[in-house]
Amino acid sequence: MTNLAIIEQLYQDFATGNVPGVIANMHESMVWNEAENFPYADGNPYIGPQAVVEGVFARCLTDWEGFAAHMTTLFDAGDHIIATGRYAGKNKNSGLEMNPQAVHVWTLENGKIVKFQQHIDTLNVHRAMG
């Protein structure tokens, strides 16, 4: 499977709520970084798939109704896959919706995800959180 296919499958699994599929190709010591000033950046860096599930994914589901990452364009840069798109969701506390632009940079080695870096419009997210 190519690096691009691995990340395409990851987004498909994320969209259907298949968490085991999402983390299947993550290296056990992968480094995950949320964007600076993003609400979940307080745990940066998250090390390993379980830390990502607990520190990021679980919080997204707790805080947002209909949370989604609609990454519509993926660029194949060899060991790096860059994804662009938008997030969506309605904050459960404020009732406000978000629709921020986002960029994800994935780094892969030997078919495993070793690094993730999120870039996002954090102001849009903070406004939606009230």
N, CA, C and O atoms as a GROMACS GRO file, in nm:
protein
  520
    1MET      N    1   0.084  -0.117   0.000
    1MET     CA    2   0.000   0.000   0.000
    1MET      C    3   0.090   0.125   0.000
    1MET      O    4   0.186   0.132   0.076
    2THR      N    5   0.058   0.221  -0.085
    2THR     CA    6   0.137   0.344  -0.090
    2THR      C    7   0.107   0.432   0.031
    2THR      O    8   0.006   0.413   0.099
    3ASN      N    9   0.195   0.528   0.056
    3ASN     CA   10   0.171   0.622   0.166
    3ASN      C   11   0.042   0.698   0.145
    3ASN      O   12  -0.034   0.721   0.239
    4LEU      N   13   0.016   0.738   0.021
    4LEU     CA   14  -0.107   0.810  -0.010
    4LEU      C   15  -0.229   0.722   0.019
    4LEU      O   16  -0.326   0.770   0.078
    5ALA      N   17  -0.224   0.597  -0.020
    5ALA     CA   18  -0.336   0.505   0.005
    5ALA      C   19  -0.358   0.483   0.155
    5ALA      O   20  -0.472   0.470   0.199
    6ILE      N   21  -0.251   0.479   0.232
    6ILE     CA   22  -0.263   0.462   0.378
    6ILE      C   23  -0.339   0.579   0.438
    6ILE      O   24  -0.428   0.558   0.520
    7ILE      N   25  -0.306   0.701   0.397
    7ILE     CA   26  -0.373   0.819   0.453
    7ILE      C   27  -0.515   0.832   0.399
    7ILE      O   28  -0.605   0.872   0.473
    8GLU      N   29  -0.537   0.799   0.274
    8GLU     CA   30  -0.674   0.799   0.220
    8GLU      C   31  -0.762   0.703   0.301
    8GLU      O   32  -0.875   0.737   0.335
    9GLN      N   33  -0.710   0.584   0.330
    9GLN     CA   34  -0.785   0.486   0.408
    9GLN      C   35  -0.809   0.536   0.550
    9GLN      O   36  -0.916   0.514   0.606
   10LEU      N   37  -0.710   0.603   0.608
   10LEU     CA   38  -0.724   0.658   0.742
   10LEU      C   39  -0.843   0.755   0.747
   10LEU      O   40  -0.924   0.749   0.839
   11TYR      N   41  -0.853   0.845   0.649
   11TYR     CA   42  -0.964   0.941   0.648
   11TYR      C   43  -1.098   0.871   0.625
   11TYR      O   44  -1.200   0.912   0.682
   12GLN      N   45  -1.100   0.768   0.543
   12GLN     CA   46  -1.224   0.691   0.524
   12GLN      C   47  -1.265   0.624   0.655
   12GLN      O   48  -1.383   0.625   0.690
   13ASP      N   49  -1.170   0.567   0.726
   13ASP     CA   50  -1.199   0.503   0.854
   13ASP      C   51  -1.245   0.605   0.958
   13ASP      O   52  -1.335   0.578   1.036
   14PHE      N   53  -1.183   0.723   0.958
   14PHE     CA   54  -1.222   0.828   1.052
   14PHE      C   55  -1.366   0.871   1.025
   14PHE      O   56  -1.444   0.890   1.119
   15ALA      N   57  -1.402   0.885   0.898
   15ALA     CA   58  -1.536   0.929   0.860
   15ALA      C   59  -1.644   0.830   0.904
   15ALA      O   60  -1.758   0.869   0.930
   16THR      N   61  -1.609   0.702   0.912
   16THR     CA   62  -1.707   0.600   0.952
   16THR      C   63  -1.696   0.562   1.099
   16THR      O   64  -1.769   0.475   1.146
   17GLY      N   65  -1.606   0.627   1.172
   17GLY     CA   66  -1.591   0.597   1.314
   17GLY      C   67  -1.514   0.471   1.344
   17GLY      O   68  -1.522   0.417   1.454
   18ASN      N   69  -1.438   0.422   1.246
   18ASN     CA   70  -1.358   0.299   1.264
   18ASN      C   71  -1.223   0.335   1.326
   18ASN      O   72  -1.122   0.344   1.256
   19VAL      N   73  -1.221   0.354   1.457
   19VAL     CA   74  -1.098   0.395   1.526
   19VAL      C   75  -0.987   0.292   1.510
   19VAL      O   76  -0.873   0.331   1.487
   20PRO      N   77  -1.015   0.160   1.523
   20PRO     CA   78  -0.906   0.064   1.500
   20PRO      C   79  -0.844   0.078   1.362
   20PRO      O   80  -0.723   0.060   1.346
   21GLY      N   81  -0.925   0.110   1.262
   21GLY     CA   82  -0.872   0.133   1.128
   21GLY      C   83  -0.788   0.259   1.121
   21GLY      O   84  -0.685   0.261   1.053
   22VAL      N   85  -0.830   0.364   1.191
   22VAL     CA   86  -0.756   0.490   1.191
   22VAL      C   87  -0.616   0.471   1.247
   22VAL      O   88  -0.519   0.525   1.193
   23ILE      N   89  -0.605   0.396   1.355
   23ILE     CA   90  -0.474   0.381   1.421
   23ILE      C   91  -0.394   0.262   1.371
   23ILE      O   92  -0.281   0.240   1.415
   24ALA      N   93  -0.451   0.183   1.280
   24ALA     CA   94  -0.386   0.059   1.235
   24ALA      C   95  -0.246   0.080   1.179
   24ALA      O   96  -0.159  -0.004   1.200
   25ASN      N   97  -0.223   0.190   1.110
   25ASN     CA   98  -0.093   0.213   1.047
   25ASN      C   99  -0.009   0.316   1.121
   25ASN      O  100   0.086   0.371   1.065
   26MET      N  101  -0.044   0.344   1.246
   26MET     CA  102   0.036   0.436   1.327
   26MET      C  103   0.146   0.357   1.397
   26MET      O  104   0.121   0.252   1.458
   27HIS      N  105   0.268   0.407   1.388
   27HIS     CA  106   0.380   0.346   1.459
   27HIS      C  107   0.354   0.358   1.609
   27HIS      O  108   0.294   0.455   1.654
   28GLU      N  109   0.399   0.260   1.685
   28GLU     CA  110   0.372   0.258   1.830
   28GLU      C  111   0.428   0.379   1.904
   28GLU      O  112   0.381   0.413   2.012
   29SER      N  113   0.528   0.444   1.846
   29SER     CA  114   0.584   0.563   1.912
   29SER      C  115   0.569   0.688   1.824
   29SER      O  116   0.651   0.780   1.832
   30MET      N  117   0.465   0.689   1.743
   30MET     CA  118   0.442   0.806   1.656
   30MET      C  119   0.426   0.932   1.739
   30MET      O  120   0.385   0.927   1.855
   31VAL      N  121   0.460   1.045   1.680
   31VAL     CA  122   0.451   1.176   1.746
   31VAL      C  123   0.340   1.256   1.678
   31VAL      O  124   0.346   1.283   1.558
   32TRP      N  125   0.240   1.294   1.757
   32TRP     CA  126   0.123   1.367   1.708
   32TRP      C  127   0.121   1.504   1.772
   32TRP      O  128   0.125   1.516   1.894
   33ASN      N  129   0.114   1.609   1.689
   33ASN     CA  130   0.108   1.746   1.739
   33ASN      C  131  -0.015   1.818   1.684
   33ASN      O  132  -0.035   1.828   1.563
   34GLU      N  133  -0.096   1.868   1.776
   34GLU     CA  134  -0.205   1.957   1.741
   34GLU      C  135  -0.147   2.096   1.717
   34GLU      O  136  -0.039   2.127   1.769
   35ALA      N  137  -0.216   2.179   1.641
   35ALA     CA  138  -0.168   2.314   1.612
   35ALA      C  139  -0.157   2.396   1.740
   35ALA      O  140  -0.235   2.378   1.834
   36GLU      N  141  -0.060   2.486   1.742
   36GLU     CA  142  -0.048   2.577   1.855
   36GLU      C  143  -0.179   2.652   1.872
   36GLU      O  144  -0.240   2.694   1.774
   37ASN      N  145  -0.222   2.670   1.996
   37ASN     CA  146  -0.345   2.739   2.033
   37ASN      C  147  -0.472   2.660   2.002
   37ASN      O  148  -0.582   2.711   2.025
   38PHE      N  149  -0.461   2.538   1.952
   38PHE     CA  150  -0.578   2.452   1.935
   38PHE      C  151  -0.614   2.398   2.073
   38PHE      O  152  -0.525   2.372   2.153
   39PRO      N  153  -0.743   2.381   2.102
   39PRO     CA  154  -0.784   2.338   2.238
   39PRO      C  155  -0.716   2.211   2.289
   39PRO      O  156  -0.698   2.195   2.409
   40TYR      N  157  -0.679   2.121   2.199
   40TYR     CA  158  -0.622   1.993   2.243
   40TYR      C  159  -0.469   1.991   2.234
   40TYR      O  160  -0.407   1.886   2.251
   41ALA      N  161  -0.409   2.106   2.207
   41ALA     CA  162  -0.262   2.114   2.200
   41ALA      C  163  -0.200   2.104   2.338
   41ALA      O  164  -0.077   2.094   2.350
   42ASP      N  165  -0.281   2.106   2.443
   42ASP     CA  166  -0.228   2.098   2.580
   42ASP      C  167  -0.156   1.967   2.607
   42ASP      O  168  -0.080   1.959   2.704
   43GLY      N  169  -0.178   1.866   2.526
   43GLY     CA  170  -0.111   1.738   2.544
   43GLY      C  171   0.006   1.715   2.449
   43GLY      O  172   0.065   1.607   2.449
   44ASN      N  173   0.040   1.815   2.369
   44ASN     CA  174   0.150   1.800   2.272
   44ASN      C  175   0.282   1.770   2.339
   44ASN      O  176   0.310   1.824   2.446
   45PRO      N  177   0.361   1.686   2.280
   45PRO     CA  178   0.323   1.595   2.173
   45PRO      C  179   0.256   1.470   2.232
   45PRO      O  180   0.293   1.422   2.340
   46TYR      N  181   0.160   1.419   2.159
   46TYR     CA  182   0.098   1.291   2.196
   46TYR      C  183   0.187   1.182   2.138
   46TYR      O  184   0.218   1.184   2.019
   47ILE      N  185   0.229   1.088   2.220
   47ILE     CA  186   0.320   0.982   2.175
   47ILE      C  187   0.245   0.850   2.173
   47ILE      O  188   0.200   0.801   2.276
   48GLY      N  189   0.232   0.793   2.053
   48GLY     CA  190   0.167   0.664   2.036
   48GLY      C  191   0.018   0.675   2.009
   48GLY      O  192  -0.046   0.773   2.049
   49PRO      N  193  -0.037   0.575   1.941
   49PRO     CA  194  -0.178   0.576   1.903
   49PRO      C  195  -0.275   0.589   2.021
   49PRO      O  196  -0.375   0.661   2.011
   50GLN      N  197  -0.248   0.522   2.131
   50GLN     CA  198  -0.341   0.528   2.245
   50GLN      C  199  -0.350   0.670   2.302
   50GLN      O  200  -0.458   0.714   2.341
   51ALA      N  201  -0.239   0.739   2.307
   51ALA     CA  202  -0.240   0.878   2.354
   51ALA      C  203  -0.323   0.966   2.262
   51ALA      O  204  -0.391   1.057   2.309
   52VAL      N  205  -0.318   0.940   2.131
   52VAL     CA  206  -0.397   1.016   2.034
   52VAL      C  207  -0.546   0.987   2.054
   52VAL      O  208  -0.628   1.078   2.054
   53VAL      N  209  -0.580   0.861   2.070
   53VAL     CA  210  -0.720   0.823   2.090
   53VAL      C  211  -0.775   0.890   2.216
   53VAL      O  212  -0.883   0.948   2.213
   54GLU      N  213  -0.701   0.882   2.325
   54GLU     CA  214  -0.750   0.936   2.452
   54GLU      C  215  -0.742   1.088   2.458
   54GLU      O  216  -0.833   1.153   2.510
   55GLY      N  217  -0.634   1.146   2.408
   55GLY     CA  218  -0.612   1.289   2.424
   55GLY      C  219  -0.673   1.377   2.316
   55GLY      O  220  -0.694   1.496   2.337
   56VAL      N  221  -0.701   1.317   2.199
   56VAL     CA  222  -0.755   1.396   2.089
   56VAL      C  223  -0.893   1.344   2.047
   56VAL      O  224  -0.992   1.414   2.060
   57PHE      N  225  -0.898   1.220   1.997
   57PHE     CA  226  -1.023   1.169   1.942
   57PHE      C  227  -1.136   1.167   2.045
   57PHE      O  228  -1.247   1.210   2.015
   58ALA      N  229  -1.110   1.119   2.166
   58ALA     CA  230  -1.214   1.112   2.269
   58ALA      C  231  -1.265   1.251   2.304
   58ALA      O  232  -1.385   1.270   2.327
   59ARG      N  233  -1.176   1.347   2.308
   59ARG     CA  234  -1.217   1.485   2.339
   59ARG      C  235  -1.300   1.544   2.226
   59ARG      O  236  -1.395   1.617   2.252
   60CYS      N  237  -1.265   1.515   2.102
   60CYS     CA  238  -1.344   1.564   1.989
   60CYS      C  239  -1.488   1.512   1.999
   60CYS      O  240  -1.583   1.587   1.979
   61LEU      N  241  -1.503   1.385   2.030
   61LEU     CA  242  -1.636   1.326   2.040
   61LEU      C  243  -1.712   1.379   2.161
   61LEU      O  244  -1.835   1.392   2.156
   62THR      N  245  -1.642   1.410   2.268
   62THR     CA  246  -1.705   1.463   2.389
   62THR      C  247  -1.750   1.607   2.368
   62THR      O  248  -1.857   1.645   2.415
   63ASP      N  249  -1.669   1.687   2.299
   63ASP     CA  250  -1.693   1.830   2.287
   63ASP      C  251  -1.779   1.870   2.167
   63ASP      O  252  -1.841   1.977   2.169
   64TRP      N  253  -1.784   1.786   2.064
   64TRP     CA  254  -1.847   1.826   1.938
   64TRP      C  255  -1.952   1.726   1.892
   64TRP      O  256  -1.931   1.604   1.896
   65GLU      N  257  -2.064   1.778   1.849
   65GLU     CA  258  -2.167   1.696   1.784
   65GLU      C  259  -2.136   1.697   1.635
   65GLU      O  260  -2.118   1.802   1.575
   66GLY      N  261  -2.130   1.578   1.575
   66GLY     CA  262  -2.104   1.568   1.432
   66GLY      C  263  -1.964   1.609   1.392
   66GLY      O  264  -1.944   1.659   1.281
   67PHE      N  265  -1.866   1.589   1.480
   67PHE     CA  266  -1.728   1.626   1.447
   67PHE      C  267  -1.685   1.553   1.321
   67PHE      O  268  -1.706   1.432   1.308
   68ALA      N  269  -1.624   1.627   1.228
   68ALA     CA  270  -1.573   1.566   1.104
   68ALA      C  271  -1.452   1.644   1.055
   68ALA      O  272  -1.442   1.765   1.073
   69ALA      N  273  -1.362   1.571   0.992
   69ALA     CA  274  -1.247   1.631   0.924
   69ALA      C  275  -1.265   1.600   0.776
   69ALA      O  276  -1.238   1.488   0.731
   70HIS      N  277  -1.311   1.697   0.700
   70HIS     CA  278  -1.334   1.681   0.557
   70HIS      C  279  -1.208   1.725   0.482
   70HIS      O  280  -1.199   1.838   0.434
   71MET      N  281  -1.113   1.635   0.473
   71MET     CA  282  -0.987   1.665   0.406
   71MET      C  283  -1.004   1.625   0.259
   71MET      O  284  -0.997   1.507   0.225
   72THR      N  285  -1.026   1.725   0.175
   72THR     CA  286  -1.070   1.701   0.039
   72THR      C  287  -0.958   1.686  -0.063
   72THR      O  288  -0.979   1.628  -0.170
   73THR      N  289  -0.840   1.737  -0.033
   73THR     CA  290  -0.729   1.729  -0.128
   73THR      C  291  -0.607   1.672  -0.057
   73THR      O  292  -0.566   1.722   0.048
   74LEU      N  293  -0.550   1.568  -0.115
   74LEU     CA  294  -0.429   1.508  -0.060
   74LEU      C  295  -0.316   1.520  -0.162
   74LEU      O  296  -0.334   1.494  -0.281
   75PHE      N  297  -0.199   1.559  -0.112
   75PHE     CA  298  -0.081   1.575  -0.196
   75PHE      C  299   0.022   1.470  -0.156
   75PHE      O  300   0.056   1.458  -0.038
   76ASP      N  301   0.070   1.396  -0.254
   76ASP     CA  302   0.169   1.291  -0.230
   76ASP      C  303   0.308   1.351  -0.246
   76ASP      O  304   0.349   1.387  -0.356
   77ALA      N  305   0.379   1.361  -0.136
   77ALA     CA  306   0.516   1.412  -0.138
   77ALA      C  307   0.612   1.304  -0.088
   77ALA      O  308   0.704   1.332  -0.012
   78GLY      N  309   0.588   1.181  -0.132
   78GLY     CA  310   0.676   1.071  -0.093
   78GLY      C  311   0.651   1.027   0.049
   78GLY      O  312   0.547   0.968   0.078
   79ASP      N  313   0.747   1.054   0.138
   79ASP     CA  314   0.732   1.016   0.279
   79ASP      C  315   0.639   1.111   0.354
   79ASP      O  316   0.610   1.088   0.472
   80HIS      N  317   0.593   1.217   0.287
   80HIS     CA  318   0.500   1.312   0.348
   80HIS      C  319   0.373   1.317   0.264
   80HIS      O  320   0.377   1.323   0.142
   81ILE      N  321   0.260   1.315   0.332
   81ILE     CA  322   0.130   1.335   0.268
   81ILE      C  323   0.070   1.460   0.330
   81ILE      O  324   0.060   1.470   0.453
   82ILE      N  325   0.032   1.554   0.247
   82ILE     CA  326  -0.029   1.678   0.295
   82ILE      C  327  -0.176   1.676   0.256
   82ILE      O  328  -0.210   1.651   0.141
   83ALA      N  329  -0.262   1.701   0.354
   83ALA     CA  330  -0.406   1.700   0.330
   83ALA      C  331  -0.462   1.838   0.364
   83ALA      O  332  -0.426   1.898   0.465
   84THR      N  333  -0.550   1.888   0.277
   84THR     CA  334  -0.616   2.016   0.302
   84THR      C  335  -0.766   1.996   0.303
   84THR      O  336  -0.820   1.908   0.235
   85GLY      N  337  -0.834   2.078   0.382
   85GLY     CA  338  -0.979   2.069   0.388
   85GLY      C  339  -1.034   2.155   0.500
   85GLY      O  340  -0.979   2.261   0.532
   86ARG      N  341  -1.144   2.108   0.560
   86ARG     CA  342  -1.211   2.181   0.667
   86ARG      C  343  -1.263   2.084   0.772
   86ARG      O  344  -1.293   1.968   0.743
   87TYR      N  345  -1.271   2.134   0.893
   87TYR     CA  346  -1.336   2.060   1.001
   87TYR      C  347  -1.481   2.106   1.009
   87TYR      O  348  -1.517   2.212   0.959
   88ALA      N  349  -1.563   2.024   1.073
   88ALA     CA  350  -1.703   2.059   1.096
   88ALA      C  351  -1.745   2.004   1.230
   88ALA      O  352  -1.687   1.908   1.281
   89GLY      N  353  -1.846   2.064   1.287
   89GLY     CA  354  -1.903   2.015   1.412
   89GLY      C  355  -1.970   2.127   1.488
   89GLY      O  356  -1.939   2.245   1.470
   90LYS      N  357  -2.062   2.089   1.574
   90LYS     CA  358  -2.131   2.185   1.660
   90LYS      C  359  -2.087   2.160   1.803
   90LYS      O  360  -2.097   2.049   1.854
   91ASN      N  361  -2.038   2.266   1.868
   91ASN     CA  362  -1.991   2.252   2.004
   91ASN      C  363  -2.109   2.221   2.096
   91ASN      O  364  -2.211   2.290   2.093
   92LYS      N  365  -2.093   2.118   2.178
   92LYS     CA  366  -2.202   2.074   2.266
   92LYS      C  367  -2.232   2.174   2.377
   92LYS      O  368  -2.345   2.177   2.425
   93ASN      N  369  -2.136   2.254   2.419
   93ASN     CA  370  -2.160   2.352   2.525
   93ASN      C  371  -2.219   2.482   2.471
   93ASN      O  372  -2.315   2.533   2.529
   94SER      N  373  -2.165   2.535   2.363
   94SER     CA  374  -2.209   2.664   2.312
   94SER      C  375  -2.323   2.654   2.212
   94SER      O  376  -2.401   2.748   2.195
   95GLY      N  377  -2.334   2.538   2.144
   95GLY     CA  378  -2.433   2.522   2.038
   95GLY      C  379  -2.390   2.587   1.907
   95GLY      O  380  -2.467   2.589   1.811
   96LEU      N  381  -2.266   2.639   1.902
   96LEU     CA  382  -2.215   2.706   1.782
   96LEU      C  383  -2.137   2.608   1.695
   96LEU      O  384  -2.075   2.513   1.744
   97GLU      N  385  -2.142   2.632   1.564
   97GLU     CA  386  -2.074   2.544   1.470
   97GLU      C  387  -1.938   2.601   1.429
   97GLU      O  388  -1.917   2.723   1.428
   98MET      N  389  -1.848   2.510   1.396
   98MET     CA  390  -1.717   2.549   1.343
   98MET      C  391  -1.707   2.502   1.198
   98MET      O  392  -1.774   2.407   1.158
   99ASN      N  393  -1.621   2.570   1.122
   99ASN     CA  394  -1.593   2.532   0.984
   99ASN      C  395  -1.454   2.584   0.944
   99ASN      O  396  -1.440   2.652   0.842
  100PRO      N  397  -1.352   2.552   1.024
  100PRO     CA  398  -1.219   2.608   0.999
  100PRO      C  399  -1.143   2.536   0.888
  100PRO      O  400  -1.159   2.416   0.866
  101GLN      N  401  -1.060   2.614   0.817
  101GLN     CA  402  -0.966   2.554   0.724
  101GLN      C  403  -0.864   2.473   0.802
  101GLN      O  404  -0.830   2.508   0.916
  102ALA      N  405  -0.816   2.365   0.742
  102ALA     CA  406  -0.718   2.281   0.810
  102ALA      C  407  -0.619   2.222   0.710
  102ALA      O  408  -0.652   2.196   0.594
  103VAL      N  409  -0.498   2.201   0.758
  103VAL     CA  410  -0.395   2.130   0.682
  103VAL      C  411  -0.334   2.026   0.776
  103VAL      O  412  -0.301   2.056   0.890
  104HIS      N  413  -0.319   1.907   0.727
  104HIS     CA  414  -0.253   1.800   0.801
  104HIS      C  415  -0.126   1.760   0.725
  104HIS      O  416  -0.129   1.744   0.603
  105VAL      N  417  -0.018   1.744   0.797
  105VAL     CA  418   0.106   1.695   0.738
  105VAL      C  419   0.140   1.563   0.806
  105VAL      O  420   0.166   1.558   0.926
  106TRP      N  421   0.141   1.457   0.728
  106TRP     CA  422   0.169   1.323   0.776
  106TRP      C  423   0.309   1.282   0.730
  106TRP      O  424   0.347   1.310   0.617
  107THR      N  425   0.385   1.216   0.817
  107THR     CA  426   0.515   1.161   0.781
  107THR      C  427   0.509   1.011   0.802
  107THR      O  428   0.469   0.963   0.908
  108LEU      N  429   0.549   0.937   0.700
  108LEU     CA  430   0.547   0.791   0.706
  108LEU      C  431   0.685   0.733   0.680
  108LEU      O  432   0.764   0.789   0.605
  109GLU      N  433   0.712   0.621   0.745
  109GLU     CA  434   0.834   0.544   0.722
  109GLU      C  435   0.798   0.396   0.718
  109GLU      O  436   0.733   0.345   0.810
  110ASN      N  437   0.839   0.329   0.613
  110ASN     CA  438   0.815   0.185   0.599
  110ASN      C  439   0.668   0.149   0.620
  110ASN      O  440   0.637   0.049   0.685
  111GLY      N  441   0.578   0.230   0.564
  111GLY     CA  442   0.435   0.200   0.571
  111GLY      C  443   0.368   0.232   0.704
  111GLY      O  444   0.253   0.195   0.725
  112LYS      N  445   0.438   0.300   0.793
  112LYS     CA  446   0.383   0.338   0.924
  112LYS      C  447   0.386   0.490   0.941
  112LYS      O  448   0.481   0.557   0.899
  113ILE      N  449   0.282   0.543   1.002
  113ILE     CA  450   0.277   0.685   1.032
  113ILE      C  451   0.365   0.710   1.154
  113ILE      O  452   0.344   0.652   1.260
  114VAL      N  453   0.464   0.798   1.137
  114VAL     CA  454   0.556   0.827   1.246
  114VAL      C  455   0.537   0.968   1.302
  114VAL      O  456   0.584   1.000   1.412
  115LYS      N  457   0.468   1.055   1.224
  115LYS     CA  458   0.450   1.192   1.271
  115LYS      C  459   0.326   1.253   1.207
  115LYS      O  460   0.294   1.227   1.091
  116PHE      N  461   0.258   1.336   1.286
  116PHE     CA  462   0.142   1.413   1.238
  116PHE      C  463   0.154   1.554   1.290
  116PHE      O  464   0.186   1.575   1.407
  117GLN      N  465   0.128   1.652   1.203
  117GLN     CA  466   0.124   1.793   1.243
  117GLN      C  467  -0.004   1.855   1.187
  117GLN      O  468  -0.028   1.852   1.066
  118GLN      N  469  -0.083   1.911   1.276
  118GLN     CA  470  -0.206   1.980   1.238
  118GLN      C  471  -0.179   2.130   1.226
  118GLN      O  472  -0.106   2.188   1.307
  119HIS      N  473  -0.238   2.192   1.125
  119HIS     CA  474  -0.242   2.338   1.110
  119HIS      C  475  -0.388   2.373   1.086
  119HIS      O  476  -0.452   2.314   0.999
  120ILE      N  477  -0.442   2.469   1.162
  120ILE     CA  478  -0.586   2.497   1.154
  120ILE      C  479  -0.617   2.640   1.198
  120ILE      O  480  -0.539   2.702   1.270
  121ASP      N  481  -0.729   2.689   1.154
  121ASP     CA  482  -0.778   2.820   1.195
  121ASP      C  483  -0.831   2.807   1.339
  121ASP      O  484  -0.948   2.778   1.361
  122THR      N  485  -0.742   2.828   1.434
  122THR     CA  486  -0.780   2.808   1.574
  122THR      C  487  -0.880   2.912   1.623
  122THR      O  488  -0.959   2.883   1.713
  123LEU      N  489  -0.880   3.031   1.566
  123LEU     CA  490  -0.976   3.133   1.607
  123LEU      C  491  -1.119   3.088   1.578
  123LEU      O  492  -1.209   3.107   1.660
  124ASN      N  493  -1.140   3.027   1.462
  124ASN     CA  494  -1.272   2.975   1.426
  124ASN      C  495  -1.318   2.872   1.528
  124ASN      O  496  -1.434   2.872   1.568
  125VAL      N  497  -1.229   2.785   1.569
  125VAL     CA  498  -1.262   2.680   1.666
  125VAL      C  499  -1.293   2.742   1.802
  125VAL      O  500  -1.393   2.706   1.865
  126HIS      N  501  -1.210   2.833   1.848
  126HIS     CA  502  -1.233   2.896   1.978
  126HIS      C  503  -1.364   2.975   1.980
  126HIS      O  504  -1.435   2.973   2.081
  127ARG      N  505  -1.397   3.042   1.872
  127ARG     CA  506  -1.524   3.114   1.865
  127ARG      C  507  -1.642   3.018   1.876
  127ARG      O  508  -1.740   3.049   1.944
  128ALA      N  509  -1.632   2.904   1.812
  128ALA     CA  510  -1.740   2.804   1.819
  128ALA      C  511  -1.754   2.746   1.959
  128ALA      O  512  -1.862   2.704   1.999
  129MET      N  513  -1.644   2.745   2.034
  129MET     CA  514  -1.648   2.692   2.170
  129MET      C  515  -1.706   2.794   2.268
  129MET      O  516  -1.727   2.764   2.386
  130GLY      N  517  -1.730   2.916   2.217
  130GLY     CA  518  -1.793   3.018   2.303
  130GLY      C  519  -1.694   3.090   2.386
  130GLY      O  520  -1.730   3.178   2.463
   0.00000   0.00000   0.00000
